[in-house]
């Protein structure tokens, strides 16, 4: 619905997987870490947006999207950055640069390993 918040991730695969885990959001993908910006987000200007950046070994992806979110807030966007992965992931997951879908599927007991092929 119109009141449903938008969740933004990098990869389309992540948006698809996460829509099953968090149906309270409308999941969209921007395509790459560097694609997040006012130009691409203009259609969402009047929506509530939550960013879910991928993990990075040094936290740079989270920082980058946080800085972009701050700039967009100044321009009037209702946008925040989720720390869901940052507060839950371990060193190996950070080193691997997992995204939210990778993390969620990794927590799934009995997850079919051949899905990763």
C-alpha positions in Angstrom: 0.0 0.0 0.0 0.9 3.7 -0.2 1.7 3.7 3.5 3.9 0.6 3.3 7.6 1.6 3.7 10.1 0.8 0.9 13.1 -1.3 1.7 16.1 -0.8 -0.5 18.9 -3.3 -1.1 21.7 -3.7 -3.7 20.7 -6.9 -5.5 17.4 -8.0 -7.0 17.9 -11.5 -5.5 18.1 -9.9 -2.0 14.8 -8.0 -2.6 13.1 -11.2 -3.6 14.3 -13.3 -0.7 13.7 -10.5 1.9 10.1 -9.9 0.7 9.3 -13.4 2.2 11.0 -12.6 5.5 9.8 -9.0 6.0 6.5 -8.6 4.2 5.8 -5.3 6.0 8.1 -3.6 3.4 7.9 -3.2 -0.4 11.4 -4.5 -1.4 13.3 -2.9 -4.2 16.9 -3.2 -5.5 19.2 -0.3 -6.7 21.5 -2.6 -8.6 24.9 -1.7 -6.9 26.3 0.1 -3.9 27.2 3.2 -5.9 23.7 3.5 -7.6 22.0 4.9 -4.5 21.3 8.6 -5.0 18.7 11.3 -5.4 18.4 10.7 -9.1 17.4 7.1 -8.8 15.3 7.7 -5.7 13.3 10.7 -6.9 10.1 8.6 -7.4 10.3 7.6 -3.7 10.7 11.1 -2.4 7.4 11.0 -0.6 7.7 7.5 0.7 9.3 6.2 3.9 12.5 4.4 2.8 14.8 2.1 4.8 18.2 1.1 3.4 19.7 -2.3 4.0 23.3 -2.1 2.9 25.4 -5.2 2.3 28.1 -6.1 4.8 31.7 -5.1 4.1 34.9 -6.1 6.1 35.5 -2.5 7.3 31.9 -1.3 7.5 32.4 1.0 4.5 29.2 0.0 2.7 27.1 0.9 5.8 29.0 4.2 6.2 28.6 5.1 2.5 24.8 4.5 2.5 24.5 6.3 5.9 26.2 9.3 4.4 23.9 9.2 1.3 20.9 8.9 3.6 22.0 12.0 5.6 22.3 14.0 2.3 18.9 12.8 1.2 17.3 13.7 4.5 18.6 17.2 4.0 16.8 17.2 0.6 13.5 16.2 2.3 13.6 12.4 2.0 12.2 10.2 4.8 15.1 7.8 4.7 16.9 5.7 7.3 19.6 3.0 7.3 18.9 -0.3 9.1 21.7 -1.7 11.3 20.1 -5.2 11.2 23.1 -6.8 9.6 25.7 -4.6 11.3 24.5 -5.6 14.7 24.1 -9.3 14.0 26.9 -10.4 11.6 30.2 -11.9 12.6 33.7 -11.4 11.3 33.4 -14.1 8.6 30.1 -12.8 7.3 31.6 -9.3 7.1 34.7 -10.6 5.3 32.5 -12.4 2.8 30.5 -9.2 2.2 27.2 -11.0 2.7 23.9 -9.2 1.9 20.7 -9.6 3.9 19.5 -12.5 1.8 22.8 -14.4 2.2 22.6 -13.8 6.0 19.0 -14.9 6.3 19.5 -18.0 4.2 22.6 -18.8 6.2 20.4 -18.9 9.4 17.9 -21.3 7.8 18.5 -24.8 9.1 18.0 -27.3 6.3 18.6 -24.7 3.6 19.2 -26.6 0.4 22.9 -26.2 -0.4 22.4 -26.8 -4.1 20.5 -23.4 -4.2 23.9 -21.7 -4.1 25.1 -23.4 -7.3 
